[in-house]
Amino acid sequence: MNAIIIEDEKLVARELVASIEEIEAGINLLEILGSVKTAMRWFAENPEPDLVFADIQLSDGVSFDIFEKFKLTCPIIFTTAYNEYAIRAFKVNGIDYLLKPVELDELQRAIDKAKSIIKSKSKVALDFTKLVEALSSSNSSRITYKEHFLGNLRNSLVPVRTQEIACFNRETINFFVTKTGEKYILEMDTLDEVEVLLDPDIFYRANRQMIINIDAIQSVKSMTNGKLILKLKSPNHSFEIDISRDKAPVFRRWLEK
C-alpha cells in the first residue's frame, strides 16, 4: 500500500513516519510533502497513492485545496490540531482524523479503517464544503449531541438518556450499561458511529472496545508500565478499563478539564 504524508512540521512528520513504521509494515511511504504548492506539483506528476496522511493547515494554505483540485478517491487521514468539536463531520464523510499528538492506537484504528475501504474498492467522495463549514462554524454555533439512545432490553426497545449511560462497550456485539447497572444491546454497527454523537467533554474513547462517561469513573490507577487502569462506580465496579501508555497523558488532560 503506497502512501504519502502532507505535513509542514518536520518533527511531526518524522514522528508520524516512525509510528507508521512501528505498527504497519505494509505501508510504503513514497514522499513527505511540506506545502500545498509541493503537494500540487506531486499530484500533477504522479498517480494517486492508496492512502494520504494530511495536515489541514499548512504554511501556504489548507490541504483541502489540494484535494478539491485533484478529486482524489483514496482514503485521507487528516492529522490536525483542531479540536474534536470542529471535526465531527469528518467520520460521517467516510474519512478519518487524528488529533496531534498522534497516538499509536488511534493511528492503528484509522489505518485499519483505510485498509477496509481500500479492500472493498470503495471510492471516497469527499464533501469539502461540509467539512469547511464544520470547521468555520465550530466556534460560532452550539454543537448538539445525542440526548437519548435506543437500547434493546429483553427484546423490548427502551429510550435511555445519554447522561445516564456509564459506558458503551464492544464485545461480540455493541451494548451500553447505565449507571444503575442495566445492560442494553445497542443497535448500531460500530463504536465509531456512537463516538461522534457524544459530547467529548463527558465521554471518552478509552480504547477500541470502550467509551466511558466521566461521571461513572470511580478510580484511576497508574501502572509501572505507564498504563492506567480505570474502575467504574458501583454497580459497574467489575469493569476494569485499560488506557494505553501512549494515551495516558491525553486521558489525564481530559479528566482535568
MARPANU-443536 format. One record per residue: residue number from 1; residue in one letter; y, x, z of N, C-alpha, C in turn. Coordinates in Angstrom, 2 decimals, decimal comma. Each point is the difference from the previous one (the first is absolute). Layout:
BEGIN
SITE  seq  type      n.Y      n.X      n.Z     ca.Y     ca.X     ca.Z      c.Y      c.X      c.Z
SITE  NUM     A        Y        X        Z        Y        X        Z        Y        X        Z
...
//
This chain:
BEGIN
SITE  seq  type      n.Y      n.X      n.Z     ca.Y     ca.X     ca.Z      c.Y      c.X      c.Z
SITE    1     M    -1,19     0,85     0,00     1,19    -0,85     0,00     1,24     0,89     0,00
SITE    2     N     0,80    -0,10    -1,05     1,22     0,80    -0,12     1,18    -0,71     0,66
SITE    3     A     0,79     0,77     0,74     1,14    -0,58     0,72     1,20     0,93    -0,08
SITE    4     I     1,18    -0,58     0,19     1,22     0,79     0,13     0,74    -0,44     1,26
SITE    5     I     0,87     0,88     0,48     0,86    -0,30     1,14     1,44     0,09    -0,45
SITE    6     I     0,80    -1,02     0,33     1,43     0,03    -0,27     0,70     0,05     1,36
SITE    7     E     0,55     1,15     0,34     0,56     0,23     1,33     1,00     1,15    -0,07
SITE    8     D     1,21    -0,22     0,50     1,03     1,04    -0,07     0,06     0,89     1,24
SITE    9     E    -0,72    -0,34     1,05    -0,04     0,84     1,19    -1,25     0,89    -0,07
SITE   10     K     0,21     1,31    -0,15    -1,12     0,91    -0,24    -0,99     0,01     1,16
SITE   11     L     0,50    -0,01     1,22    -0,89     0,01     1,16    -0,85    -1,26     0,05
SITE   12     V     0,61    -1,15    -0,25    -0,73    -1,27    -0,01    -1,06     0,03    -1,09
SITE   13     A     0,35     0,53    -1,17    -0,94     0,08    -1,11    -1,19     0,88     0,35
SITE   14     R     0,27     1,15     0,62    -1,10     0,91     0,39    -0,92    -0,65     1,02
SITE   15     E     0,59    -0,71     0,95    -0,81    -0,67     1,02    -0,86    -1,10    -0,62
SITE   16     L     0,57    -0,72    -0,96    -0,76    -1,06    -0,67    -1,15     0,59    -0,80
SITE   17     V     0,25     1,10    -0,69    -1,06     0,68    -0,76    -1,13     0,41     0,94
SITE   18     A     0,35     0,60     1,13    -1,02     0,45     0,96    -0,81    -1,18     0,53
SITE   19     S     0,67    -1,11     0,27    -0,69    -1,19     0,52    -0,95    -0,58    -1,04
SITE   20     I     0,46    -0,07    -1,25    -0,84    -0,53    -1,07    -1,23     0,87    -0,18
SITE   21     E     0,19     1,32    -0,01    -1,13     0,92    -0,18    -0,98    -0,08     1,16
SITE   22     E     0,50    -0,32     1,19    -0,87    -0,09     1,18    -0,90    -1,22    -0,05
SITE   23     I     0,51    -1,12    -0,50    -0,78    -1,24     0,10    -0,59    -0,48    -1,31
SITE   24     E     0,43     0,54    -1,14    -0,46    -0,53    -1,28    -0,15     1,11    -1,04
SITE   25     A    -1,21     0,58    -0,05    -0,25     1,13    -0,91     0,02    -0,42    -1,47
SITE   26     G    -0,15    -1,28    -0,26    -0,09    -0,47    -1,38     1,33    -0,18    -0,71
SITE   27     I     1,12     0,31     0,67     1,31    -0,15    -0,62     0,48     1,34    -0,54
SITE   28     N     0,32     0,04    -1,28     0,53     1,19    -0,66     1,51    -0,16    -0,12
SITE   29     L     0,75     0,75     0,79     1,46    -0,10    -0,02     0,56     0,81    -1,17
SITE   30     L     0,57    -0,70    -0,95     0,49     0,63    -1,23     1,36     0,67     0,18
SITE   31     E     0,88    -0,64     0,77     1,39     0,47     0,04     0,71    -0,58     1,22
SITE   32     I     0,97     0,78     0,51     0,96    -0,51     0,98     1,36    -0,04    -0,67
SITE   33     L     0,58    -1,18    -0,11     1,26    -0,19    -0,71     1,10    -0,30     1,02
SITE   34     G     1,10     0,76    -0,07     0,99    -0,05     1,06     1,23    -0,84    -0,25
SITE   35     S     0,05    -0,73    -1,11     1,18    -0,81    -0,29    -0,34    -1,08    -1,02
SITE   36     V     0,90    -0,97    -0,12    -0,16    -1,03    -1,02    -0,01     0,64    -1,38
SITE   37     K     0,91     0,93    -0,22     0,14     0,65    -1,31    -1,27     0,73    -0,42
SITE   38     T    -0,56     0,81     0,90    -1,21     0,74    -0,36    -1,19    -0,94    -0,17
SITE   39     A    -0,04    -1,06     0,79    -1,09    -0,97    -0,14     0,10    -0,74    -1,33
SITE   40     M     1,21    -0,37    -0,40     0,21    -0,65    -1,29    -0,52     0,90    -1,13
SITE   41     R     0,34     1,28     0,08    -0,43     0,94    -1,04    -1,53     0,12    -0,01
SITE   42     W    -0,59     0,06     1,20    -1,45     0,16     0,08    -0,72    -1,20    -0,62
SITE   43     F     0,43    -1,20     0,34    -0,66    -1,20    -0,54     0,20    -0,13    -1,50
SITE   44     A     1,11     0,52    -0,51     0,24    -0,05    -1,45    -0,93     0,93    -0,75
SITE   45     E    -0,50     1,03     0,69    -0,79     1,03    -0,68    -1,48    -0,02     0,36
SITE   46     N    -0,39    -0,85     0,95    -1,39     0,01     0,47    -0,57    -1,41     0,08
SITE   47     P    -1,33    -0,12    -0,09    -0,61    -1,33     0,16     0,12    -0,47     1,44
SITE   48     E    -0,12    -1,29     0,18     0,10    -0,60     1,33    -1,12     0,52     0,90
SITE   49     P     0,31     0,42     1,23    -1,07     0,43     0,91    -0,75    -1,20     0,55
SITE   50     D    -1,03     0,28     0,78    -0,77    -1,09     0,63     0,70    -0,55     1,24
SITE   51     L     0,82     0,84     0,63     0,62    -0,37     1,27     1,31     0,76     0,18
SITE   52     V     0,99    -0,68     0,59     1,30     0,63     0,25     0,36    -0,16     1,48
SITE   53     F     0,42     1,09     0,62     0,63    -0,04     1,32     1,48     0,23    -0,22
SITE   54     A     0,86    -0,90     0,49     1,42     0,13    -0,30     0,88    -0,38     1,18
SITE   55     D     0,97     0,88     0,30     1,06    -0,38     0,93     0,90    -1,00    -0,72
SITE   56     I     0,68    -0,85     0,75     0,92    -0,96    -0,62     1,34     0,65    -0,31
SITE   57     Q     0,60     0,59     1,03     1,34     0,57    -0,16    -0,11     1,49    -0,31
SITE   58     L     0,42     0,39    -1,21     0,00     1,40    -0,41     1,43     0,50    -0,09
SITE   59     S     0,16     1,30    -0,19     1,34     0,59     0,02     0,90    -0,52    -1,11
SITE   60     D    -0,59    -0,41    -1,12     0,82    -0,46    -1,13    -0,25    -1,46    -0,37
SITE   61     G    -0,51    -0,78     0,93    -0,21    -1,42    -0,28    -1,21    -0,55     0,74
SITE   62     V    -0,51    -1,14    -0,46    -1,17    -0,61     0,61    -1,17     0,02    -0,98
SITE   63     S    -1,20     0,14     0,54    -1,17     0,12    -0,87    -0,30    -1,28    -0,77
SITE   64     F     0,53    -1,14     0,47    -0,19    -1,24    -0,75     0,48     0,15    -1,45
SITE   65     D     1,06     0,78    -0,20     0,54     0,19    -1,35    -1,04     0,60    -0,94
SITE   66     I    -0,81     0,91     0,54    -1,04     0,64    -0,80    -1,02    -1,03    -0,46
SITE   67     F    -0,46    -0,81     0,95    -1,10    -0,92    -0,29     0,46    -1,20    -0,84
SITE   68     E     1,25    -0,37     0,14     0,52    -1,06    -0,86     0,07     0,46    -1,45
SITE   69     K     0,36     1,25    -0,20     0,12     0,52    -1,37    -1,36     0,17    -0,66
SITE   70     F    -0,97     0,53     0,74    -1,28     0,35    -0,62    -1,09    -1,06     0,20
SITE   71     K     0,28    -1,05     0,77    -0,91    -1,15     0,13    -1,43     0,45     0,34
SITE   72     L    -0,13     0,78     1,04    -1,32     0,49     0,39    -0,89    -1,13     0,47
SITE   73     T    -1,29     0,15    -0,26    -0,97    -1,00     0,45    -0,96     0,58     1,05
SITE   74     C     0,17     1,27     0,34    -0,86     0,62     1,01     0,51    -0,34     1,40
SITE   75     P    -0,85     0,10     1,03     0,47    -0,24     1,37     1,06     1,02     0,42
SITE   76     I     0,98    -0,48     0,75     1,06     0,86     0,53     0,02    -0,15     1,51
SITE   77     I    -0,07     1,12     0,70     0,10     0,01     1,46     1,36     0,59     0,34
SITE   78     F     0,87    -0,82     0,58     1,33     0,47     0,35    -0,02     0,67     1,37
SITE   79     T     0,57     1,18     0,08     0,18     0,69     1,28     1,49    -0,09     0,31
SITE   80     T     0,33    -0,61     1,11     1,40    -0,36     0,21     0,40     0,02     1,47
SITE   81     A     1,28     0,21     0,22     0,54    -0,06     1,36     0,54    -1,38     0,33
SITE   82     Y     0,00    -0,93    -0,98     0,41    -1,37     0,29    -0,92    -0,59     1,05
SITE   83     N     0,55    -0,84     0,88    -0,86    -0,57     1,03    -0,83    -1,16    -0,54
SITE   84     E    -0,89    -0,49     0,85    -0,96    -1,02    -0,42     0,67    -1,29    -0,46
SITE   85     Y     1,13    -0,33     0,60     0,67    -1,25    -0,35     0,40     0,00    -1,47
SITE   86     A     0,45     1,16    -0,49     0,56     0,07    -1,35    -1,06    -0,04    -1,08
SITE   87     I    -1,25     0,31     0,33    -0,98     0,19    -1,07    -1,23    -0,88     0,14
SITE   88     R     0,13    -1,11     0,68    -1,13    -0,93     0,12    -0,44    -0,53    -1,35
SITE   89     A     0,93    -0,05    -0,97    -0,32    -0,54    -1,32    -0,94     0,91    -0,79
SITE   90     F    -0,13     1,27     0,39    -0,78     0,93    -0,80    -1,46    -0,41    -0,10
SITE   91     K    -0,62    -0,33     1,13    -1,42    -0,31    -0,03    -0,30    -1,25    -0,81
SITE   92     V     0,87    -1,00     0,07    -0,27    -1,22    -0,74     0,28     0,18    -1,48
SITE   93     N     0,56     1,13    -0,40     0,19     0,31    -1,41    -1,12     0,88    -0,54
SITE   94     G    -1,08     0,15     0,77    -1,17     0,70    -0,50     0,08     1,51     0,09
SITE   95     I     0,96     0,54     0,77     0,10     1,44     0,18     0,00     0,29     1,49
SITE   96     D     0,33     1,22     0,39    -0,05     0,33     1,41     1,12     0,95     0,36
SITE   97     Y     0,16     0,22     1,29     1,04     0,91     0,46    -0,47     0,75     1,23
SITE   98     L     0,59     1,17     0,21    -0,26     0,80     1,18     1,34     0,36     0,63
SITE   99     L     0,11    -0,23     1,30     1,22     0,38     0,70    -0,06     1,48     0,38
SITE  100     K     1,13     0,69    -0,18     0,07     1,39     0,44     0,21     0,05     1,51
SITE  101     P    -0,63     0,93     0,72    -0,97     0,97    -0,51    -1,34    -0,67    -0,32
SITE  102     V    -0,61     0,44    -1,09    -1,23    -0,62    -0,48    -1,16     0,33     0,94
SITE  103     E    -0,75    -1,02     0,39    -1,15     0,17     0,89    -1,28    -0,03    -0,82
SITE  104     L    -0,99     0,79     0,42    -1,21     0,16    -0,79    -0,75    -1,31    -0,20
SITE  105     D    -0,13    -0,81     1,05    -0,78    -1,23    -0,16     0,71    -0,99    -0,92
SITE  106     E     1,34    -0,02     0,04     0,75    -0,88    -0,89    -0,09     0,51    -1,44
SITE  107     L     0,03     1,31    -0,17    -0,16     0,59    -1,34    -1,37    -0,34    -0,56
SITE  108     Q    -1,04     0,12     0,83    -1,35    -0,33    -0,45    -0,10    -1,47    -0,41
SITE  109     R     0,61    -0,87     0,80    -0,02    -1,43    -0,33     0,66    -0,27    -1,34
SITE  110     A     1,16     0,63    -0,24     0,72    -0,23    -1,25    -0,77     0,55    -1,19
SITE  111     I    -0,62     1,17     0,16    -0,79     0,58    -1,09    -1,21    -0,87    -0,30
SITE  112     D    -0,66    -0,50     1,04    -1,16    -0,87    -0,20     0,40    -1,25    -0,79
SITE  113     K     1,16    -0,55     0,32     0,49    -1,17    -0,73     0,26     0,34    -1,46
SITE  114     A     0,61     1,16    -0,24     0,28     0,43    -1,37    -1,29     0,22    -0,78
SITE  115     K    -1,00     0,61     0,64    -1,29     0,24    -0,66    -0,67    -1,31    -0,38
SITE  116     S     0,14    -1,00     0,87    -0,58    -1,31    -0,29     0,66    -0,63    -1,22
SITE  117     I     1,33     0,14    -0,10     0,73    -0,52    -1,16    -0,43     0,72    -1,26
SITE  118     I    -0,12     1,33     0,08    -0,40     0,79    -1,17    -1,41    -0,36    -0,43
SITE  119     K    -0,92    -0,13     0,96    -1,39    -0,33    -0,31    -0,12    -1,36    -0,68
SITE  120     S     0,81    -0,95     0,42    -0,05    -1,35    -0,58     0,71    -0,08    -1,34
SITE  121     K     0,65     1,13    -0,37     0,76     0,07    -1,26     1,13    -1,04    -0,05
SITE  122     S     0,51    -0,34     1,18     1,13    -0,93     0,07     1,28     0,72    -0,39
SITE  123     K     0,90    -0,72    -0,63     1,31     0,54    -0,33     1,00    -0,49     1,03
SITE  124     V     0,76     0,92     0,56     0,97    -0,36     1,03     1,32    -0,35    -0,66
SITE  125     A     0,39    -1,26     0,09     1,29    -0,44    -0,55     1,03    -0,01     1,12
SITE  126     L     0,93     0,92    -0,05     0,97     0,16     1,08     1,25    -0,81    -0,26
SITE  127     D     0,35    -0,85     0,95     1,23    -0,78    -0,10     1,07     0,73     0,80
SITE  128     F     0,70     0,92    -0,66     0,98     0,82     0,70     1,21    -0,80     0,42
SITE  129     T     0,27    -1,10    -0,68     1,12    -0,85     0,42    -0,23    -0,50     1,42
SITE  130     K    -1,22    -0,46     0,28    -0,32    -0,50     1,34     0,03     1,12     1,03
SITE  131     L    -0,47     1,19    -0,41     0,00     1,11     0,94     1,41     0,44     0,35
SITE  132     V     0,86     0,09    -1,00     1,38     0,40     0,25     0,70    -1,05     0,85
SITE  133     E    -0,27    -1,28    -0,28     0,60    -1,06     0,81    -0,46     0,09     1,45
SITE  134     A    -1,28     0,32     0,19    -0,53     0,12     1,36     0,68     1,14     0,75
SITE  135     L     0,23     1,11    -0,70     0,66     1,13     0,64     1,45    -0,28     0,31
SITE  136     S     0,71    -0,60    -0,95     1,44    -0,20     0,17     0,32    -1,12     0,99
SITE  137     S    -0,91    -0,96     0,13     0,29    -1,14     0,88    -0,54     0,18     1,41
SITE  138     S    -0,77     1,07     0,22    -0,67     0,14     1,29     0,95     0,10     1,18
SITE  139     N     1,16     0,58    -0,22     0,95     0,15     1,09     0,98    -1,15     0,11
SITE  140     S     0,01    -0,89    -1,01     1,00    -1,06     0,00    -0,59    -1,38     0,24
SITE  141     S    -1,31    -0,11    -0,02    -0,61    -1,31     0,21    -1,13     0,11     1,01
SITE  142     R    -0,25    -1,07     0,68    -1,02    -0,02     1,04    -1,37    -0,22    -0,62
SITE  143     I    -0,92     0,93     0,28    -1,35    -0,13    -0,50    -0,78    -0,93     0,92
SITE  144     T    -0,72    -0,93    -0,58    -0,81    -0,92     0,79    -1,47     0,40    -0,09
SITE  145     Y    -0,72    -0,24     1,07    -1,41     0,37     0,06    -0,83    -1,25     0,27
SITE  146     K    -1,27     0,12    -0,26    -0,91    -1,14     0,15    -0,07    -0,43     1,47
SITE  147     E     0,22    -1,28     0,25     0,05    -0,51     1,37    -1,33    -0,55     0,48
SITE  148     H    -0,88    -0,38    -0,92    -1,32    -0,52     0,36    -1,05     0,56    -0,95
SITE  149     F    -1,21     0,18     0,50    -1,15     0,33    -0,83    -1,05    -1,08     0,19
SITE  150     L    -0,69    -0,31    -1,08    -1,06    -1,00     0,05    -1,32     0,72     0,29
SITE  151     G    -0,62    -0,34     1,13    -1,25     0,63     0,38    -1,15    -0,98    -0,03
SITE  152     N    -1,19     0,51    -0,30    -1,20    -0,82    -0,04    -0,75     0,20     1,32
SITE  153     L    -0,09    -1,09     0,77    -0,70     0,03     1,28    -1,09    -1,06    -0,02
SITE  154     R    -1,25     0,46    -0,07    -1,16    -0,92    -0,04     0,18    -1,05    -1,09
SITE  155     N     0,34     0,50    -1,20     0,13    -0,83    -1,21     1,18    -0,96     0,03
SITE  156     S     0,91     0,21     0,92     1,24    -0,78     0,03     1,18     0,94    -0,22
SITE  157     L     0,95    -0,41    -0,84     1,18     0,80    -0,26     1,08    -0,32     1,02
SITE  158     V     0,50     1,03     0,65     0,96    -0,17     1,10     1,24     0,85    -0,27
SITE  159     P     1,21    -0,59     0,02     1,21     0,82    -0,12     0,30     0,69     1,33
SITE  160     V     0,23     1,30    -0,06     0,27     0,79     1,21     1,33     0,72    -0,17
SITE  161     R     0,85    -0,09     1,02     1,29     0,69    -0,06    -0,21     1,51    -0,03
SITE  162     T     0,71     0,66    -0,91    -0,16     1,44    -0,17     0,25     0,77     1,29
SITE  163     Q     0,99    -0,43     0,77     0,34     0,72     1,24    -1,12    -0,07     1,04
SITE  164     E    -0,94    -0,95    -0,17    -1,11    -0,13     0,94    -1,21     0,85    -0,40
SITE  165     I     0,09     0,68    -1,15    -1,13     0,80    -0,49     0,08     1,41     0,58
SITE  166     A    -1,07     0,44     0,64    -0,04     1,34     0,61    -0,30     1,07    -1,04
SITE  167     C    -0,90    -0,31    -0,93    -0,35     0,99    -1,02    -0,68    -0,66    -1,19
SITE  168     F     0,09     0,66    -1,12    -0,76    -0,34    -1,20    -1,02     1,11    -0,20
SITE  169     N    -1,24    -0,37    -0,32    -1,05     1,00    -0,08    -0,84    -0,20    -1,25
SITE  170     R    -0,52     1,11    -0,51    -0,88    -0,03    -1,16    -1,34     0,58     0,40
SITE  171     E    -1,05    -0,83    -0,06    -1,36     0,49     0,18    -0,74    -0,30    -1,30
SITE  172     T    -0,99    -0,87     0,04    -0,60    -0,45    -1,26     0,88    -1,07    -0,64
SITE  173     I     0,82    -0,66     0,83     0,98    -0,98    -0,47     1,31     0,27     0,73
SITE  174     N     1,07    -0,60    -0,49     1,27     0,09     0,70     0,07    -1,10     1,07
SITE  175     F     0,53     0,34     1,17     0,21    -1,02     1,02     1,21     0,39     0,84
SITE  176     F     0,49    -0,94     0,79     1,03     0,34     0,97    -0,39    -0,56     1,37
SITE  177     V     0,54     0,64     1,04    -0,29    -0,37     1,37     1,31    -0,33     0,69
SITE  178     T     0,04    -1,13     0,71     1,22    -0,39     0,70     0,10     0,73     1,34
SITE  179     K     1,17    -0,10     0,62     0,20     0,63     1,30    -0,88    -0,60     1,08
SITE  180     T    -0,48    -1,22    -0,24    -0,90    -0,64     0,96    -1,47     0,25    -0,32
SITE  181     G    -0,27     0,82    -1,02    -1,36     0,41    -0,29    -0,75    -0,81    -1,04
SITE  182     E     0,64    -1,01    -0,59    -0,68    -0,79    -1,03    -0,06     0,77    -1,31
SITE  183     K    -1,15    -0,05    -0,66    -0,23     0,76    -1,23    -0,10    -0,95    -1,18
SITE  184     Y     0,82     0,22    -1,02     0,05    -0,85    -1,19    -0,30     0,82    -1,25
SITE  185     I    -0,78    -0,57    -0,89    -0,20     0,62    -1,31     1,27    -0,19    -0,82
SITE  186     L     0,43     1,06    -0,66     1,22    -0,02    -0,79    -0,36    -0,05    -1,47
SITE  187     E     0,45    -1,04    -0,67    -0,38    -0,19    -1,40     1,00     0,69    -0,93
SITE  188     M     0,12     1,31     0,18     0,79     0,85    -0,88    -0,86     1,21    -0,33
SITE  189     D     0,15     0,54    -1,21    -0,92     1,02    -0,48     0,14     1,35     0,70
SITE  190     T     1,23     0,44     0,25     0,21     1,33     0,55     1,06     0,00     1,10
SITE  191     L    -0,04     1,01     0,84     1,04     0,16     1,02     1,32     0,44    -0,63
SITE  192     D    -0,06     0,60    -1,19     1,25     0,33    -0,71     0,81    -1,26    -0,26
SITE  193     E    -0,69    -1,08    -0,39     0,68    -1,27    -0,24     0,65    -0,53     1,28
SITE  194     V    -0,70     0,17     1,11     0,51    -0,47     1,29     1,20     0,83     0,43
SITE  195     E    -0,10     1,31    -0,16     1,01     0,92     0,53     1,40    -0,30    -0,52
SITE  196     V     0,13    -0,32    -1,29     1,33    -0,23    -0,56     0,62    -1,31     0,47
SITE  197     L    -0,79    -0,85     0,66     0,51    -1,28     0,50     0,48     0,08     1,45
SITE  198     L    -0,18     1,16     0,62     0,26     0,14     1,44     1,27     0,80     0,27
SITE  199     D     0,65    -0,33     1,11     1,19     0,74     0,44    -0,44     1,39     0,48
SITE  200     P     0,44     1,07    -0,67    -0,46     1,34     0,38     0,54     0,49     1,33
SITE  201     D     0,96    -0,71     0,60     0,43     0,34     1,35    -1,00    -0,48     1,04
SITE  202     I    -0,81    -0,99    -0,37    -0,94    -0,61     0,95    -1,44     0,40    -0,30
SITE  203     F    -0,35     0,11    -1,28    -1,37     0,32    -0,39    -0,07     1,38    -0,63
SITE  204     Y    -1,08     0,72     0,32    -0,17     1,38    -0,47    -1,39     0,16    -0,61
SITE  205     R    -0,06     0,64    -1,18    -1,28     0,28    -0,66    -0,57     1,27     0,63
SITE  206     A    -0,88    -0,17     0,97    -0,53     1,14     0,74    -0,93     0,86    -0,84
SITE  207     N    -0,80    -0,65    -0,84    -0,93     0,70    -0,89    -0,44    -0,99    -1,07
SITE  208     R    -0,99     0,35    -0,78    -0,39    -0,89    -1,10    -0,60    -1,31     0,49
SITE  209     Q    -0,55     0,02     1,21    -0,70    -1,19     0,51     0,85    -0,88     0,92
SITE  210     M     1,16     0,47     0,44     0,68    -0,70     1,08     1,52    -0,04    -0,14
SITE  211     I     0,56    -1,19     0,23     1,44    -0,20     0,17     0,19    -0,57     1,39
SITE  212     I     0,92     0,58     0,79     0,13    -0,42     1,39     1,40    -0,51     0,31
SITE  213     N     0,06    -0,91     0,96     1,26    -0,55     0,51     0,46     0,86     1,18
SITE  214     I     1,24     0,46    -0,03     0,50     0,87     1,07    -0,12    -0,66     1,38
SITE  215     D     0,14    -1,32     0,06    -0,06    -0,71     1,28    -1,42    -0,11     0,54
SITE  216     A    -0,99     0,36    -0,83    -1,40    -0,10     0,43    -0,54     1,33     0,50
SITE  217     I     0,80     1,07    -0,05    -0,47     1,33     0,40     0,04     0,14     1,52
SITE  218     Q    -1,14     0,38     0,58    -0,08     0,23     1,45     0,36     1,44     0,35
SITE  219     S    -0,61     0,95    -0,73     0,21     1,41     0,33    -0,23     0,88    -1,23
SITE  220     V     0,55     1,21     0,07    -0,17     1,00    -1,06    -0,44     1,30     0,65
SITE  221     K    -1,15     0,53    -0,44    -0,54     1,22     0,59     0,05     1,12    -1,03
SITE  222     S     0,57     1,15     0,39     0,04     1,17    -0,88    -1,29     0,80     0,15
SITE  223     M    -0,59     0,39    -1,14    -1,22     0,78     0,01     0,32     1,47    -0,27
SITE  224     T    -0,93     0,89     0,34     0,24     1,43    -0,17     0,11     0,40    -1,47
SITE  225     N    -0,60    -0,78    -0,89     0,06     0,31    -1,44     1,25    -0,56    -0,66
SITE  226     G     0,91    -0,59     0,79     1,25    -0,52    -0,56    -0,04    -1,47    -0,35
SITE  227     K    -1,20    -0,59     0,01    -0,11    -1,43    -0,28     0,47    -0,82     1,19
SITE  228     L     0,26    -1,27    -0,25     0,33    -0,95     1,06    -1,06    -1,09     0,03
SITE  229     I    -0,31    -0,49     1,19    -0,92    -1,13     0,16     0,78    -1,14     0,65
SITE  230     L     0,05    -1,15    -0,66     0,70    -1,15     0,53    -1,00    -0,98     0,61
SITE  231     K     0,40    -0,63     1,09    -0,76    -1,12     0,55     0,90    -1,22    -0,01
SITE  232     L    -0,59    -1,14    -0,35     0,76    -1,24     0,00    -0,11    -0,70     1,35
SITE  233     K     0,94    -0,87     0,25     0,02    -0,74     1,26    -1,17    -0,97     0,08
SITE  234     S    -0,41    -0,31     1,23    -1,04    -1,00     0,24     0,46    -1,35    -0,57
SITE  235     P    -0,92    -0,75    -0,62    -1,45     0,16    -0,03    -0,52     0,83    -1,18
SITE  236     N     0,89     0,73    -0,67    -0,41     0,79    -1,17    -0,15     1,48     0,34
SITE  237     H    -0,30     0,30     1,29    -0,06     1,39     0,44    -1,18     0,76    -0,60
SITE  238     S    -0,95    -0,70    -0,61    -1,15     0,69    -0,61     0,40     0,74    -1,28
SITE  239     F     1,16    -0,35    -0,56     0,47     0,69    -1,20     0,54     1,39     0,37
SITE  240     E    -0,56     1,05    -0,60     0,55     1,35     0,11     0,36     0,44    -1,41
SITE  241     I     1,25     0,34    -0,21     0,52     0,22    -1,34     0,45     1,44    -0,14
SITE  242     D    -0,51     0,69    -1,02     0,36     1,39    -0,25     1,27     0,09    -0,83
SITE  243     I     0,92     0,87     0,43     1,15     0,39    -0,81    -0,19     1,47    -0,35
SITE  244     S    -0,02     0,33    -1,26    -0,28     1,37    -0,42     1,07     0,97     0,48
SITE  245     R    -0,35     1,27     0,04     0,96     1,04     0,41     1,22     0,00    -0,91
SITE  246     D    -0,21    -0,18    -1,30     1,13    -0,01    -0,94     0,92    -1,18     0,24
SITE  247     K    -0,58    -1,12     0,40     0,78    -1,22     0,15     0,60    -0,15     1,40
SITE  248     A    -0,46     0,80     0,95     0,42    -0,16     1,40     1,52     0,12     0,19
SITE  249     P     0,69     0,98    -0,61     1,46     0,08     0,21     0,74    -1,24    -0,51
SITE  250     V    -0,44    -0,53    -1,14     0,64    -1,20    -0,57    -0,24    -1,19     0,92
SITE  251     F    -1,22    -0,10     0,53    -0,32    -1,10     0,91     0,85     0,07     1,27
SITE  252     R     0,18     1,20     0,54     0,83     0,15     1,20     1,43    -0,45    -0,25
SITE  253     R     0,53     0,36    -1,18     1,37    -0,42    -0,33     0,08    -1,51    -0,12
SITE  254     W    -1,04    -0,60    -0,56    -0,04    -1,47    -0,13     0,00    -0,65     1,38
SITE  255     L    -0,77     0,53     0,92    -0,07    -0,56     1,35     1,35     0,08     0,72
SITE  256     E     0,76     1,03    -0,31     1,25     0,23     0,73     1,21    -0,68    -0,63
SITE  257     K    -0,20    -0,76    -1,08     1,13    -0,67    -0,66     0,70    -0,94     0,97
//
